[in-house]
């Protein structure tokens, strides 16, 4: 499923136009991304929770040369499914 398919489904469920549904979906994802950029948690009841996690600096290997290298610390967004979503699966 892509954003176009999602917009069609939302439009048919709500009676809105596909263009309006796509704008709404894009706005929701933009808000989630903005909250993640600030390090905030986004929790959607019955669906799940988006959290920002720190990945510490670690040692790795260059696959081309086998040489040891340091992989820089970074942040990642993690999603944890809510019980309601897990039950539907």
C-alpha positions as CSV (number, residue, x, y, z in Angstrom):
1,X,0.0,0.0,0.0
2,X,1.3,3.5,-0.8
3,X,0.0,6.9,0.1
4,X,-2.4,7.0,-3.0
5,X,-4.0,3.7,-1.9
6,X,-4.2,5.0,1.6
7,X,-5.8,8.2,0.5
8,X,-8.4,6.3,-1.6
9,X,-9.4,4.2,1.5
10,X,-9.6,7.3,3.8
11,X,-11.6,9.2,1.2
12,X,-14.1,6.4,0.8
13,X,-14.4,5.9,4.5
14,X,-14.9,9.6,5.3
15,X,-16.7,10.9,2.1
16,X,-13.9,13.4,1.5
17,X,-12.1,13.9,-1.8
18,X,-8.9,11.9,-2.4
19,X,-6.9,15.1,-2.6
20,X,-8.2,16.3,0.8
21,X,-7.5,12.8,2.3
22,X,-4.0,12.9,0.9
23,X,-3.3,16.3,2.4
24,X,-4.6,15.1,5.7
25,X,-2.5,12.0,5.7
26,X,0.6,14.0,4.7
27,X,-0.1,16.5,7.5
28,X,-0.4,13.6,10.1
29,X,2.9,12.2,9.0
30,X,4.6,15.6,9.0
31,X,3.4,16.1,12.6
32,X,4.8,12.7,13.6
33,X,8.1,13.5,12.0
34,X,8.3,16.9,13.6
35,X,7.6,15.4,17.0
36,X,10.3,12.8,16.4
37,X,12.8,15.5,15.4
38,X,12.2,17.1,18.8
39,X,12.7,13.8,20.6
40,X,9.0,13.5,21.6
41,X,7.0,10.4,21.8
42,X,3.8,10.0,19.7
43,X,1.2,7.7,21.0
44,X,-1.9,6.8,19.0
45,X,-4.4,4.8,21.1
46,X,-5.3,1.4,19.5
47,X,-2.5,1.8,16.9
48,X,0.9,2.2,18.5
49,X,3.7,4.4,19.7
50,X,6.5,6.1,17.9
51,X,9.6,6.8,20.0
52,X,13.1,8.1,19.3
53,X,15.9,5.9,20.5
54,X,19.6,6.6,20.8
55,X,22.0,4.3,19.1
56,X,25.4,4.5,20.8
57,X,28.7,4.6,19.0
58,X,29.9,1.1,18.2
59,X,32.7,-0.8,16.4
60,X,32.0,-2.3,13.0
61,X,33.8,-3.7,10.0
62,X,34.1,-2.3,6.5
63,X,32.7,-5.1,4.4
64,X,35.0,-4.3,1.4
65,X,38.3,-4.3,3.3
66,X,37.4,-6.1,6.6
67,X,39.0,-3.2,8.4
68,X,37.7,-2.2,11.8
69,X,35.9,1.1,12.0
70,X,33.9,3.2,14.4
71,X,30.2,3.7,13.5
72,X,29.0,7.1,14.8
73,X,26.2,7.4,17.4
74,X,22.8,8.2,15.9
75,X,19.1,8.3,16.6
76,X,16.4,6.2,15.2
77,X,12.6,6.1,15.2
78,X,11.1,3.0,16.7
79,X,7.5,1.9,16.4
80,X,5.7,-0.3,19.0
81,X,2.4,-1.7,17.9
82,X,-0.5,-1.4,20.4
83,X,-2.5,-4.4,21.6
84,X,-5.4,-3.4,19.4
85,X,-3.3,-3.5,16.3
86,X,-1.6,-6.8,17.3
87,X,-5.0,-8.4,17.8
88,X,-6.0,-7.5,14.2
89,X,-2.9,-9.3,12.9
